[in-house]
Amino acid sequence: MNDRAKFILTYVAGIVTGVVLIMAVGFFIAKSRATSASNDDVVMFEQPRDVVPGKVFEVMQVLSDGSALATVDDVESGNLGTVVLFVGDESTSYYDSQKINVPKGKVVKQVGTYGYMTRDDRHKTVPIVEIMEE
């Protein structure tokens, strides 16, 4: 193999190696940002706080972890359209447009906050809620 062929092969191998290295580094940076963002955006309180007025909530979006962003769908509460997050678990599953009715004798209390970016790149913070005894 002559010197010119060696030079061309070395040059091409360097470009391929550089592209693979950049893609690997980008993947790991994106993964670390996604993990830290999902953990930093949730703040749980030690004790439940205020009652969120409303007896009916409508799910508008289900997140990848099974939690659901929902809006108050109760005109009587005077809190129509307020966005809250119901935390999903193994015993609960949510779906889009689902109505979540709060049973008599129970209320929805704030147990934390959740921050997220909207589609138009605005940061929003909403209460994380649970249905509890009054």
Steps between C-alpha positions, in 0.01 A plus 500: 500500500647835403527809720206679329258210573616486864444874534145479356406204723640673809311820411166318451551295818562822695179659370293188582654480848426869563138468393446192721667673796285814463183293479593299811581810703177668386298193599646493851452875550136480389437201725651670805300819438175306465565309823597807702213707360238240588632477857551874552153593376315310774486637854306295755384650831537324836134569587201560269420868456202693364182349363465552125136596437319272260319168496550409131830499309558422132828341390660698218831312471651180639875515559744216429521404869121451520423830670224719359471873444136589557286812510224586744175436315264620772320833444366506856850510652588828329835346415419395143804424283763475774764243404611235753709181489364169627790263570461161336588174666465128430138491619385807306495562127393817326396576143432817300164669564435279804274657764633465855216542749580571864277281723283656772689550824833537318693799368795563274806627689829631371793272589771658283582697187598399148680726251500441126557678167202566277508459123557873461807481730341652809576352841190405700472378858186315608392338827540124546178379660350193666143414595482476881258498792371845601 
